[in-house]
Amino acid sequence: MSTIPLNRLAVIAAIIGVGTGLFVAALNWSAIGVERLVYGADHLHNYNPVANVSPLRLSITVIVLSVVASWAWFFVHRTGPKEVSIVGAIRGEKMPILETIASAFLQVTTVAAGAPVGAENAPRIAGALVGERFSRWLQLDIDAKRILVASAAGAGLGASFHLPLAGVLFALEVLLVEASTRTVVIAIITTTAAVATTGFFVQTPDVFSTVPLTESPWMLLAAMVTGVVAGMCGHWFSAAAHKMAQASPKGVKILWQMPLGFVVIAAVIYFFPETLANPRWLADSMLGDGLILSTILLVLVLRTAMFLLAFRVGMVGGNLIPAFALGSMVGGVVGAVLEPITNVPIAAFALLGAAAFLSTTMAAPLFGLIAAVEFTDMEAQGYLPIFLAVASAVLAVRVWSVIAKHELRAIPITYASWTGELK
Protein backbone atom coordinates (compact mmCIF):
# COMPACT_ATOMS: atom_id res chain seq x y z
CA MET A 1 0.00 0.00 0.00
CA SER A 2 1.04 3.57 -0.60
CA THR A 3 2.30 5.49 2.42
CA ILE A 4 1.02 8.77 0.97
CA PRO A 5 -2.07 10.12 2.80
CA LEU A 6 -5.26 10.16 0.76
CA ASN A 7 -5.69 13.94 1.15
CA ARG A 8 -2.27 14.62 -0.35
CA LEU A 9 -2.84 12.10 -3.13
CA ALA A 10 -6.14 13.82 -3.92
CA VAL A 11 -4.41 17.19 -4.38
CA ILE A 12 -1.85 15.59 -6.70
CA ALA A 13 -4.66 13.87 -8.61
CA ALA A 14 -6.42 17.19 -9.17
CA ILE A 15 -3.25 18.76 -10.56
CA ILE A 16 -2.65 15.77 -12.83
CA GLY A 17 -6.29 15.98 -13.96
CA VAL A 18 -5.86 19.61 -14.99
CA GLY A 19 -2.68 18.75 -16.91
CA THR A 20 -4.44 15.85 -18.60
CA GLY A 21 -7.37 18.08 -19.53
CA LEU A 22 -5.05 20.62 -21.16
CA PHE A 23 -3.27 17.88 -23.12
CA VAL A 24 -6.57 16.41 -24.31
CA ALA A 25 -7.85 19.85 -25.32
CA ALA A 26 -4.74 20.29 -27.48
CA LEU A 27 -5.35 16.87 -29.06
CA ASN A 28 -8.99 17.68 -29.76
CA TRP A 29 -8.15 21.01 -31.35
CA SER A 30 -5.50 19.40 -33.54
CA ALA A 31 -8.11 16.90 -34.78
CA ILE A 32 -10.59 19.71 -35.44
CA GLY A 33 -7.94 21.65 -37.36
CA VAL A 34 -7.07 18.68 -39.56
CA GLU A 35 -10.76 18.00 -40.31
CA ARG A 36 -11.28 21.63 -41.35
CA LEU A 37 -8.11 21.61 -43.44
CA VAL A 38 -8.82 18.34 -45.24
CA TYR A 39 -12.61 18.33 -45.49
CA GLY A 40 -13.72 21.88 -44.75
CA ALA A 41 -15.88 20.71 -41.82
CA ASP A 42 -15.37 19.38 -38.29
CA HIS A 43 -17.12 16.90 -36.02
CA LEU A 44 -18.24 19.60 -33.57
CA HIS A 45 -20.62 21.10 -36.10
CA ASN A 46 -21.13 18.19 -38.48
CA TYR A 47 -21.53 14.57 -37.45
CA ASN A 48 -20.14 13.49 -40.82
CA PRO A 49 -17.45 15.92 -42.05
CA VAL A 50 -16.84 13.89 -45.23
CA ALA A 51 -20.48 14.00 -46.36
CA ASN A 52 -19.96 16.61 -49.07
CA VAL A 53 -16.64 15.29 -50.41
CA SER A 54 -16.53 13.38 -53.69
CA PRO A 55 -15.60 9.67 -53.66
CA LEU A 56 -12.53 10.34 -55.82
CA ARG A 57 -11.22 12.99 -53.46
CA LEU A 58 -11.87 10.74 -50.46
CA SER A 59 -9.91 7.92 -52.09
CA ILE A 60 -6.98 10.13 -53.01
CA THR A 61 -6.98 11.64 -49.52
CA VAL A 62 -6.64 8.31 -47.72
CA ILE A 63 -3.86 7.17 -50.08
CA VAL A 64 -1.88 10.37 -49.46
CA LEU A 65 -2.61 9.99 -45.76
CA SER A 66 -1.19 6.47 -45.73
CA VAL A 67 2.06 7.55 -47.37
CA VAL A 68 2.58 10.43 -44.95
CA ALA A 69 1.49 8.36 -41.93
CA SER A 70 3.73 5.41 -42.84
CA TRP A 71 6.80 7.63 -42.76
CA ALA A 72 5.65 9.37 -39.59
CA TRP A 73 5.11 6.06 -37.76
CA PHE A 74 8.38 4.73 -39.15
CA PHE A 75 10.30 7.56 -37.50
CA VAL A 76 8.30 7.36 -34.26
CA HIS A 77 9.02 3.64 -33.98
CA ARG A 78 12.63 3.91 -35.14
CA THR A 79 14.00 6.96 -33.31
CA GLY A 80 14.40 7.57 -29.61
CA PRO A 81 13.53 5.27 -26.70
CA LYS A 82 11.06 2.42 -27.13
CA GLU A 83 7.46 3.49 -26.67
CA VAL A 84 5.82 2.54 -23.37
CA SER A 85 2.11 1.93 -23.02
CA ILE A 86 -0.21 2.63 -20.09
CA VAL A 87 0.34 -0.95 -18.94
CA GLY A 88 4.09 -0.37 -18.86
CA ALA A 89 3.72 2.97 -17.06
CA ILE A 90 1.53 1.35 -14.40
CA ARG A 91 4.28 -1.22 -13.87
CA GLY A 92 6.75 1.59 -13.24
CA GLU A 93 8.35 2.00 -16.68
CA LYS A 94 9.35 5.48 -17.81
CA MET A 95 7.31 6.88 -20.71
CA PRO A 96 9.46 8.78 -23.23
CA ILE A 97 8.09 12.32 -23.54
CA LEU A 98 8.72 13.19 -27.19
CA GLU A 99 7.81 9.77 -28.60
CA THR A 100 4.58 9.59 -26.57
CA ILE A 101 3.51 13.11 -27.51
CA ALA A 102 4.28 12.42 -31.17
CA SER A 103 2.31 9.19 -31.04
CA ALA A 104 -0.71 10.85 -29.42
CA PHE A 105 -0.90 13.69 -31.94
CA LEU A 106 -0.22 11.35 -34.85
CA GLN A 107 -3.10 9.10 -33.80
CA VAL A 108 -5.71 11.84 -33.54
CA THR A 109 -4.63 13.64 -36.71
CA THR A 110 -4.60 10.50 -38.86
CA VAL A 111 -8.07 9.56 -37.63
CA ALA A 112 -9.27 13.10 -38.33
CA ALA A 113 -7.83 12.88 -41.84
CA GLY A 114 -9.71 9.68 -42.64
CA ALA A 115 -8.04 6.64 -41.06
CA PRO A 116 -10.92 4.20 -40.35
CA VAL A 117 -9.99 3.59 -36.69
CA GLY A 118 -10.84 5.22 -33.36
CA ALA A 119 -9.02 8.08 -31.65
CA GLU A 120 -9.42 7.25 -27.95
CA ASN A 121 -5.99 5.63 -27.61
CA ALA A 122 -4.35 9.05 -27.82
CA PRO A 123 -6.05 10.76 -24.85
CA ARG A 124 -5.44 7.65 -22.74
CA ILE A 125 -1.68 7.68 -23.32
CA ALA A 126 -1.70 11.48 -22.95
CA GLY A 127 -3.18 11.17 -19.48
CA ALA A 128 -0.85 8.32 -18.60
CA LEU A 129 2.16 10.42 -19.63
CA VAL A 130 1.07 13.34 -17.43
CA GLY A 131 0.41 11.01 -14.50
CA GLU A 132 3.64 9.05 -14.92
CA ARG A 133 5.89 12.09 -15.30
CA PHE A 134 4.33 14.02 -12.44
CA SER A 135 4.52 10.97 -10.16
CA ARG A 136 8.16 10.42 -11.09
CA TRP A 137 8.99 14.08 -10.51
CA LEU A 138 7.46 13.87 -7.00
CA GLN A 139 9.24 10.54 -6.41
CA LEU A 140 6.03 8.81 -5.37
CA ASP A 141 6.01 5.13 -4.47
CA ILE A 142 4.94 2.51 -7.00
CA ASP A 143 1.42 2.06 -5.60
CA ALA A 144 0.64 5.77 -5.72
CA LYS A 145 2.10 5.96 -9.22
CA ARG A 146 -0.01 3.00 -10.33
CA ILE A 147 -3.22 4.65 -9.12
CA LEU A 148 -2.39 8.06 -10.58
CA VAL A 149 -1.29 6.76 -13.98
CA ALA A 150 -4.41 4.60 -14.38
CA SER A 151 -6.68 7.40 -13.16
CA ALA A 152 -5.08 9.89 -15.54
CA ALA A 153 -5.48 7.49 -18.46
CA GLY A 154 -9.17 7.06 -17.67
CA ALA A 155 -9.46 10.81 -17.19
CA GLY A 156 -8.01 11.41 -20.65
CA LEU A 157 -10.61 9.10 -22.16
CA GLY A 158 -13.41 10.75 -20.19
CA ALA A 159 -12.24 14.26 -21.10
CA SER A 160 -11.95 13.54 -24.83
CA PHE A 161 -15.53 12.29 -25.16
CA HIS A 162 -17.06 14.08 -22.15
CA LEU A 163 -17.78 10.76 -20.42
CA PRO A 164 -16.77 11.39 -16.79
CA LEU A 165 -18.30 8.27 -15.24
CA ALA A 166 -17.13 6.02 -18.07
CA GLY A 167 -13.61 7.45 -17.68
CA VAL A 168 -13.62 6.57 -13.99
CA LEU A 169 -14.86 3.06 -14.72
CA PHE A 170 -12.22 2.53 -17.40
CA ALA A 171 -9.50 3.29 -14.86
CA LEU A 172 -11.03 1.04 -12.20
CA GLU A 173 -12.36 -1.83 -14.30
CA VAL A 174 -9.77 -2.15 -17.07
CA LEU A 175 -6.51 -0.72 -15.73
CA LEU A 176 -6.53 -1.06 -11.95
CA VAL A 177 -9.00 -3.97 -11.69
CA GLU A 178 -9.70 -2.62 -8.23
CA ALA A 179 -12.39 -0.52 -6.56
CA SER A 180 -11.08 0.42 -3.12
CA THR A 181 -11.99 3.73 -1.48
CA ARG A 182 -8.56 5.04 -2.38
CA THR A 183 -8.72 4.18 -6.08
CA VAL A 184 -12.33 5.31 -6.50
CA VAL A 185 -11.72 8.72 -4.90
CA ILE A 186 -8.55 9.38 -6.88
CA ALA A 187 -10.10 8.26 -10.17
CA ILE A 188 -13.11 10.52 -9.61
CA ILE A 189 -11.01 13.56 -8.72
CA THR A 190 -8.63 13.11 -11.65
CA THR A 191 -11.42 12.60 -14.17
CA THR A 192 -13.50 15.49 -12.83
CA ALA A 193 -10.56 17.88 -13.15
CA ALA A 194 -9.69 16.63 -16.64
CA VAL A 195 -13.24 16.75 -18.03
CA ALA A 196 -13.85 20.23 -16.60
CA THR A 197 -10.55 21.55 -17.96
CA THR A 198 -11.04 20.15 -21.46
CA GLY A 199 -14.64 21.38 -21.50
CA PHE A 200 -13.42 24.91 -20.74
CA PHE A 201 -11.32 24.98 -23.92
CA VAL A 202 -13.25 22.71 -26.30
CA GLN A 203 -16.96 22.71 -27.02
CA THR A 204 -18.69 19.61 -25.72
CA PRO A 205 -19.91 17.58 -28.74
CA ASP A 206 -23.56 16.65 -28.98
CA VAL A 207 -24.53 13.29 -27.53
CA PHE A 208 -26.18 10.64 -29.65
CA SER A 209 -29.94 10.60 -30.10
CA THR A 210 -31.82 9.54 -26.99
CA VAL A 211 -33.67 6.27 -27.53
CA PRO A 212 -36.57 5.56 -25.15
CA LEU A 213 -36.38 2.07 -23.68
CA THR A 214 -39.03 0.43 -21.54
CA GLU A 215 -39.28 -2.53 -19.18
CA SER A 216 -41.89 -4.35 -21.21
CA PRO A 217 -41.48 -8.14 -21.64
CA TRP A 218 -40.81 -7.77 -25.37
CA MET A 219 -38.14 -5.12 -24.75
CA LEU A 220 -36.41 -7.34 -22.19
CA LEU A 221 -36.52 -10.27 -24.62
CA ALA A 222 -35.04 -8.03 -27.30
CA ALA A 223 -32.30 -7.04 -24.85
CA MET A 224 -31.32 -10.65 -24.16
CA VAL A 225 -31.30 -11.74 -27.80
CA THR A 226 -29.45 -8.64 -28.99
CA GLY A 227 -27.01 -8.91 -26.10
CA VAL A 228 -26.05 -12.47 -27.04
CA VAL A 229 -25.60 -11.71 -30.75
CA ALA A 230 -23.87 -8.34 -30.40
CA GLY A 231 -21.78 -9.53 -27.45
CA MET A 232 -20.36 -12.44 -29.40
CA CYS A 233 -19.69 -10.22 -32.42
CA GLY A 234 -17.93 -7.71 -30.18
CA HIS A 235 -15.74 -10.39 -28.64
CA TRP A 236 -14.68 -11.82 -32.00
CA PHE A 237 -14.10 -8.33 -33.34
CA SER A 238 -11.88 -7.47 -30.37
CA ALA A 239 -9.87 -10.66 -30.74
CA ALA A 240 -9.35 -10.02 -34.46
CA ALA A 241 -8.38 -6.38 -33.88
CA HIS A 242 -5.88 -7.37 -31.20
CA LYS A 243 -4.25 -9.91 -33.53
CA MET A 244 -4.07 -7.38 -36.35
CA ALA A 245 -2.46 -4.80 -34.05
CA GLN A 246 0.12 -7.29 -32.80
CA ALA A 247 0.97 -8.31 -36.38
CA SER A 248 1.37 -4.73 -37.63
CA PRO A 249 4.75 -3.81 -39.18
CA LYS A 250 7.16 -1.61 -37.25
CA GLY A 251 10.30 -1.40 -39.43
CA VAL A 252 10.74 -0.51 -43.08
CA LYS A 253 7.87 -2.86 -43.98
CA ILE A 254 5.42 -0.21 -42.82
CA LEU A 255 6.58 2.08 -45.65
CA TRP A 256 5.04 -0.21 -48.28
CA GLN A 257 2.47 -2.22 -46.33
CA MET A 258 0.50 0.79 -45.10
CA PRO A 259 0.17 2.49 -48.53
CA LEU A 260 -0.66 -0.86 -50.15
CA GLY A 261 -3.34 -1.60 -47.58
CA PHE A 262 -4.82 1.85 -47.97
CA VAL A 263 -5.01 1.45 -51.75
CA VAL A 264 -7.47 -1.36 -51.03
CA ILE A 265 -9.32 0.85 -48.54
CA ALA A 266 -9.38 3.69 -51.09
CA ALA A 267 -10.92 1.38 -53.70
CA VAL A 268 -13.67 0.40 -51.26
CA ILE A 269 -14.30 4.07 -50.44
CA TYR A 270 -14.48 5.03 -54.12
CA PHE A 271 -17.24 2.54 -54.86
CA PHE A 272 -18.91 2.76 -51.44
CA PRO A 273 -18.12 6.22 -49.99
CA GLU A 274 -20.57 5.72 -47.12
CA THR A 275 -18.04 3.29 -45.57
CA LEU A 276 -15.80 6.24 -44.62
CA ALA A 277 -18.66 8.06 -42.90
CA ASN A 278 -17.83 9.23 -39.39
CA PRO A 279 -18.77 6.41 -36.99
CA ARG A 280 -20.55 8.99 -34.83
CA TRP A 281 -22.86 9.66 -37.77
CA LEU A 282 -23.36 5.96 -38.43
CA ALA A 283 -24.28 5.30 -34.80
CA ASP A 284 -26.57 8.32 -34.58
CA SER A 285 -28.27 7.32 -37.81
CA MET A 286 -29.00 3.89 -36.34
CA LEU A 287 -30.33 5.46 -33.14
CA GLY A 288 -32.49 7.87 -35.12
CA ASP A 289 -34.24 7.23 -38.42
CA GLY A 290 -32.09 4.20 -39.16
CA LEU A 291 -30.69 2.86 -42.42
CA ILE A 292 -32.13 0.29 -44.80
CA LEU A 293 -31.05 -3.30 -44.10
CA SER A 294 -28.96 -3.69 -47.25
CA THR A 295 -26.98 -0.54 -46.39
CA ILE A 296 -26.49 -1.68 -42.79
CA LEU A 297 -25.10 -5.05 -43.89
CA LEU A 298 -22.85 -3.51 -46.54
CA VAL A 299 -21.39 -0.86 -44.24
CA LEU A 300 -21.05 -3.32 -41.34
CA VAL A 301 -19.02 -5.83 -43.36
CA LEU A 302 -16.88 -3.31 -45.25
CA ARG A 303 -16.26 -1.02 -42.30
CA THR A 304 -15.16 -3.97 -40.14
CA ALA A 305 -12.79 -5.17 -42.87
CA MET A 306 -11.37 -1.66 -43.35
CA PHE A 307 -10.84 -1.26 -39.60
CA LEU A 308 -8.98 -4.55 -39.28
CA LEU A 309 -6.91 -3.93 -42.41
CA ALA A 310 -5.88 -0.48 -41.13
CA PHE A 311 -4.63 -2.06 -37.91
CA ARG A 312 -2.84 -4.82 -39.82
CA VAL A 313 -0.84 -2.42 -42.00
CA GLY A 314 0.37 -0.29 -39.09
CA MET A 315 -2.23 2.38 -38.34
CA VAL A 316 -2.49 2.94 -34.59
CA GLY A 317 -5.76 3.88 -32.91
CA GLY A 318 -8.63 2.81 -30.73
CA ASN A 319 -12.02 1.23 -31.19
CA LEU A 320 -14.47 2.97 -28.84
CA ILE A 321 -16.60 4.97 -31.28
CA PRO A 322 -16.12 2.45 -34.13
CA ALA A 323 -17.23 -0.37 -31.82
CA PHE A 324 -20.26 1.62 -30.68
CA ALA A 325 -21.20 2.21 -34.34
CA LEU A 326 -20.61 -1.41 -35.39
CA GLY A 327 -22.62 -2.61 -32.39
CA SER A 328 -25.51 -0.35 -33.31
CA MET A 329 -25.53 -1.86 -36.80
CA VAL A 330 -25.42 -5.41 -35.44
CA GLY A 331 -28.35 -4.49 -33.23
CA GLY A 332 -30.09 -2.98 -36.23
CA VAL A 333 -29.75 -6.25 -38.15
CA VAL A 334 -31.23 -8.18 -35.22
CA GLY A 335 -33.99 -5.60 -35.01
CA ALA A 336 -34.83 -5.92 -38.69
CA VAL A 337 -35.55 -9.61 -38.07
CA LEU A 338 -37.36 -9.33 -34.73
CA GLU A 339 -39.11 -5.96 -34.98
CA PRO A 340 -42.20 -7.40 -36.73
CA ILE A 341 -42.53 -9.99 -33.95
CA THR A 342 -41.71 -7.89 -30.88
CA ASN A 343 -42.92 -4.47 -32.07
CA VAL A 344 -39.74 -3.06 -30.48
CA PRO A 345 -38.32 -0.16 -32.54
CA ILE A 346 -35.15 -0.88 -34.51
CA ALA A 347 -33.51 2.11 -32.81
CA ALA A 348 -33.90 0.33 -29.46
CA PHE A 349 -32.23 -2.79 -30.89
CA ALA A 350 -29.43 -0.56 -32.18
CA LEU A 351 -28.77 0.97 -28.76
CA LEU A 352 -28.88 -2.42 -27.03
CA GLY A 353 -26.49 -3.80 -29.63
CA ALA A 354 -24.11 -0.86 -29.24
CA ALA A 355 -23.90 -1.32 -25.46
CA ALA A 356 -23.41 -5.10 -25.69
CA PHE A 357 -20.86 -4.93 -28.50
CA LEU A 358 -18.86 -2.20 -26.77
CA SER A 359 -18.86 -4.09 -23.47
CA THR A 360 -17.29 -7.23 -24.89
CA THR A 361 -15.02 -5.37 -27.31
CA MET A 362 -13.53 -3.34 -24.46
CA ALA A 363 -13.61 -6.38 -22.13
CA ALA A 364 -15.30 -4.05 -19.64
CA PRO A 365 -19.06 -4.56 -19.11
CA LEU A 366 -19.52 -1.67 -16.68
CA PHE A 367 -17.61 0.69 -18.92
CA GLY A 368 -19.61 -0.30 -22.01
CA LEU A 369 -22.88 -0.01 -20.14
CA ILE A 370 -22.18 3.44 -18.67
CA ALA A 371 -20.67 4.74 -21.92
CA ALA A 372 -23.95 3.90 -23.69
CA VAL A 373 -25.92 5.63 -20.94
CA GLU A 374 -23.76 8.77 -21.03
CA PHE A 375 -23.53 8.88 -24.83
CA THR A 376 -27.33 8.99 -25.16
CA ASP A 377 -28.41 10.84 -21.99
CA MET A 378 -30.53 7.80 -21.23
CA GLU A 379 -33.46 8.11 -18.88
CA ALA A 380 -33.72 5.82 -15.87
CA GLN A 381 -36.42 3.54 -17.30
CA GLY A 382 -33.94 2.39 -19.92
CA TYR A 383 -31.38 1.05 -17.46
CA LEU A 384 -32.90 -2.39 -16.96
CA PRO A 385 -32.87 -3.47 -20.64
CA ILE A 386 -29.33 -2.07 -21.06
CA PHE A 387 -28.20 -4.00 -17.97
CA LEU A 388 -29.80 -7.15 -19.34
CA ALA A 389 -28.22 -6.73 -22.78
CA VAL A 390 -24.73 -6.30 -21.32
CA ALA A 391 -25.15 -9.18 -18.88
CA SER A 392 -26.37 -11.43 -21.71
CA ALA A 393 -23.37 -10.41 -23.82
CA VAL A 394 -20.85 -11.24 -21.11
CA LEU A 395 -22.50 -14.55 -20.24
CA ALA A 396 -22.68 -15.55 -23.92
CA VAL A 397 -18.94 -14.99 -24.30
CA ARG A 398 -18.27 -17.04 -21.16
CA VAL A 399 -20.45 -19.92 -22.33
CA TRP A 400 -18.84 -19.86 -25.78
CA SER A 401 -15.37 -20.04 -24.25
CA VAL A 402 -16.38 -23.16 -22.29
CA ILE A 403 -18.02 -24.85 -25.27
CA ALA A 404 -15.12 -24.04 -27.60
CA LYS A 405 -12.64 -25.00 -24.87
CA HIS A 406 -10.80 -21.73 -25.34
CA GLU A 407 -8.94 -20.04 -22.55
CA LEU A 408 -10.79 -16.74 -22.32
CA ARG A 409 -8.27 -13.90 -22.44
CA ALA A 410 -10.32 -10.78 -22.92
CA ILE A 411 -7.96 -7.90 -23.69
CA PRO A 412 -9.13 -4.44 -24.73
CA ILE A 413 -7.40 -2.73 -27.64
CA THR A 414 -4.87 -0.44 -25.99
CA TYR A 415 -1.46 0.93 -26.88
CA ALA A 416 0.06 -2.16 -25.27
CA SER A 417 -1.19 -4.10 -28.30
CA TRP A 418 1.30 -2.21 -30.47
CA THR A 419 4.21 -1.95 -28.03
CA GLY A 420 4.16 -5.72 -27.52
CA GLU A 421 3.63 -5.61 -23.74
CA LEU A 422 0.63 -7.94 -23.91
CA LYS A 423 2.33 -10.70 -25.89
N, C-alpha and C positions, 0 to 999 in steps of 0.2 A: 504494500500500500504506500501511497505517497505520503510524505511527512509534511507536505505543504497544507496549511489550514484552508478549509473550503472558502472562507471569505476572501483570502488573498488570491486563490485560484480563480474565483469569480471575477475579480477585478482584471486579472490577466486575460481571462476569456473575453471580457467585454472589449478590451483593447485589440485583441486578435480579431474579434468579430468586425470591428470598425475597419481594420486593415484589409480583411477579407472582402468586406463590402465595397471598398474603394477599388480593389483589384478586379472584382467582378463587374463593377460599373465600367471600368476601362475596357474589359473584354466585350461587354455588351455594346458599347459605343463603337468599338472596332468592327463588330459584326454589322451593325447598322450602317456604318460608313461604307463597307464593302458592298452591301446590298444596294445602297443608293448609287454607288459608282458603277456596278455591273448591270443592274436591272432597272435603275431609276425609281425604285420603290423599296420600302423596308417593312419588316414584319410588325412594327408597332402600329402602322396605319393601314396595312394590307396583309391579310392572312396569307395571301399567295403572291409574293412579289414577282414571280415569273409569269403571271397570268397573261400579260400583254406582250410577251416576247415570242418571236417566231421560233418554230422548231429548229430551223437551220442555225439561228443564232445561239439557241440553247445548246445544240450539239457542239458547235465550234467552241463555245465558252467552256464546256466541261473538258474538252480535249486540251485547250490551252491551260486550263486549271491544273490538269494532271501533270503536264510537263513542268510547270512552275513548282507545283507541290512536290513532285518527285525529287527535284534538286534540293528544295528546302528541307525535306525530311532526310535526304541523304546527308546533308551537312549537319543537321541536328543530331542524327545518330552517330556520325563519324567523328565530329569534333568535340573536344571537351570531355568532362567526366561522364561516366555512364549514367543514363537517366534513372531516377529512383521514383517508384510509384508511391501511392498513399500507404500501401501495405508495407513497403520498405521503410517509409518514414515512421510509421507506428512502431516498427521493430527497432528504431533507433538509428537508422541510416541517415546520412546527410544528403539532403536534396540539393543538387547543383542549381544555383540561382539562374544563370543565364540560359542554360539548357531548358529548365522547367518553364521559365517565362516564354521562351521562344516556342516551346511545344504548345503551351496554352493558347497563345495568340494565333499560332498556325492552325490549330484545331478549329477555333471559332471562325476564322476568316475563310478557311476552305469550305466549311459547311455553309457559310453565308454566300459563298460564290457558286455553290451548286453541288458540292459533294453529298451524295445520298446517304449520309450517316447523321447521328445526333451530335449535339454540341455540349452535352452536360459533363463530359470528361474534363473539359478545360476548367470550369469553375471549381470542380472538386480538387484538382491538383493545385489550383491557385490558392485555395484555402489551406490545403495541406502545407504548401510552401510557407505561407505566412505563419501558420502555427508551429511548424518545425523550426524555422529560423528564429522566431521570437523565443521559443522554449530553449533553444540552444544558447541564445544570447544571455538568457537569465540563468543558465546552467541548472535547469530544473531536472528532477530525477526522472527516470524512465517511465514511471507510472503516470506522472503528471503530463509528461510529453505525449504519451499514448492517448490520453483523454483529450488533450488540447488539439492534437493533430487531427484525430477523428472528428471531433466536434467542428473544427474549422472546415474540414472537407465537406461535411454535411451542411454547414452554414453556407458554403459557396454554392452548393446545389440549390439550397432553399432560396438564396438571394437571386440567383440567375433567373429562376422561374417564378419567384414570389410564392414559394411553397414552404412557409416556416415550419409547420408541423411535420411535413414530409421530410424536410431537411434534418430535423431532430431525429426522426425515426431512422433515416438512412445511417446516421452516425451510430445510433444505438444498436440497430438490428443487423446491419451489414458489416460495419467496421469494428465496433467494440464488442458486439455480441454480449452485451451486458446492460442492465438497467438498474444500477444502484442509485441511491440518492445523489451521490457525488457526480456520476456520469450524466444523469438526467438534468440536474441543475446546470452543469457546465455546458451541456449541449444546447439547452434552451437559451441561456444567456448569449452564447456565441452566435447562434442562429438569429436571435432577435436583433442583436447589434448589426449583423451583416445585412439582413433583409432591410432594416430601417435605413442603413447607410446607402445601399444600392438604390433603394426606392427614392431617396432624396435627389439622386443624380440622373436616374433613368426612369422614364415613364413606365408604370406598371402595365404590362400587356393585358388585353382583355382575356377573361377566362373563356373556356369553351361554353357552348350552349348548355343551359340547365335542362336536364331531362327529368321529368317527374316520374318517380318510381313509387309503387304502392306495395302493400303487404298482402295482396290478393293471392289466393292459391295458385293461379295461373302464372303470376309474376314470379313467385317463389320457384315454381317448376322451371320456368324459363331461366332463372338464375342458376339453378343446379345444372341443367343441360348445357347452357352456355359456358358455365364455369369449367366443366369437364373438357369440353372441346377446345375452348380458348386457352385453358391452362396447359393442356398437353401441347398445343401448337406453340405456346410461349416457351415451354421448356425445351422443345426440339429446336426452336429458333435460337434460343440462348446458347445451347450446346454447339450448334453449327457456327454461330458468330464467334464463339470463343475459340473454336478450332481454326477458323479463318484468320483471326487476329494472331494466334500463335504461329501460324504458318506464313505470315506476311514477311516479305523480304526486308532486310535491313541494310545490306551493302549495296554494291553497284547494281545488283539485280533490280532494285527498285526503280532505277532510271529508265528501264525498258518495260518492266512488268506493269507499273502503274499507268503509263500512257497507253499501253496495249489494252489493258483492262478497260480503260475509260473510252477507248474507241468503240468497244462493244456497248458500253453504257450509252455513249453518244448515239449509236445506231438505234438503240431502243427508244431513246428520247425523241429522235427525229420522227420515227413512225408513230410513237405513242407519247406525245409531250406531256400528257397528264401524269405520267409516272414520275416526273421531276417536281410535281406540285409540292408545296410546303406541307409536311406532315401535319402541321397544325390545321391547315385548311382541309386536308383529307379527313382528319378526325372530327372537325367541327361540322363538315358536310354530313358525315354519318350520324352525328348527334342532332342534326337539324332536319333538313328536307330529305337527306339520304341520296344515294346514287343508285342507278339501276343495277341489277344483279350482274349482268355481263361486264359492266365497268368495274364493279367491286372485285370480281374474280380476276380480271385482267390486271388491274393495278396491284392487287394483293400479291399475285404470283411474280409479276415483273419487278415490283418494288422490293420484295424480299430478295430476289436474285441479285438485283443491283446493289442492295445493301451488303450482302455477303461477298459479292465480287469486289466491292470497294475495300472491304476489310482485307480480303485475300491479297490484293495487290499493293497494300501498304498504307492506305488511308487510315488515319487514327481518329477515333471519335467515340461517341456514346450511342445509347439506344433508347433513351427514355421516351422522347416524343415519337420517334419512329415506332417503338413498340406499342405505345398508346394508340397510334394511328392504325397499325396492323391489327391490333386486338379489336379495335372498333369495326374493322372490316370483317374479321372472322366472326364477330358477333352479328354483323349485318347479314352474313351468309346464313348463319343459323336462324336468324330471324326471318329471312325470306322463306325458309322451309316451314317454320313453326308458327309464324304470325297468323295464317288462316285458321289454325287450330286453336291457338291460345288467345287470340285477339289482343296480344301484347304488342305495342308499337315497335317497329324495327329499330327506332332510335334507342329504346330501352335495351334491346338486345345488344346494340352497339356499345352502349356504356358498360353493361355487364361484361361484355367481351373484352373491352379495353382494360378494365380493372383486373380481370382474371389473367389475361395475357401479360400485363405489366408485372403482376405479382410473381409469376413463375419465371419470367424473363430476368427480372432483377434478383430472383431468389430471395425475395423479401415481401411476404404477404402483407404485413402491416404497412410497409411503405407503399406498395401498389394500391392498397385499399384507400389510404389517406390521400395519396396523390390524386386519385380519381375524384374523391370528395372535394378536395381543394380546387382542382382544375375546373370543376363544374359548379361550384357554390351550391352543392347538393343540400336539399332540405332534409330534415331529420327522418321523415317517413321513408326515405330511400335507403337508409343505412342497412336495414335488415336484408333486402335482396342483394346489396353489394357484399355484405359479410358472407352471405350464403354462396355467392358466386366465387369469391376468393377462397373460401374454405373448400368448396368442391374442386377447385383447380389444384390446390395443394394436395388434397387427398388423392386425386386422380393420378398425379405425378408419383406419389408414394406407392400406390397400388401398382402402377405400371412398372416401377423399378423392381418390385418384388416378383411380378409375373415374368418380366424379362430377365430376371436375375442379374440386374446391373447394380453395381455399387453407385448409389446416388451421390453425386458430387456436384451440388448446385453452386455454381460460381457466377456472380454477376459480371458483366462486361466492365472492367475497370482498366486503368492504365497498366496495372500489373499483368494484364494479358499480353501487352506488347513488350514490356521490359523483361518478361520471362520469369518473374518471381512466383508465378503460380504453377510452373511446370513441375 
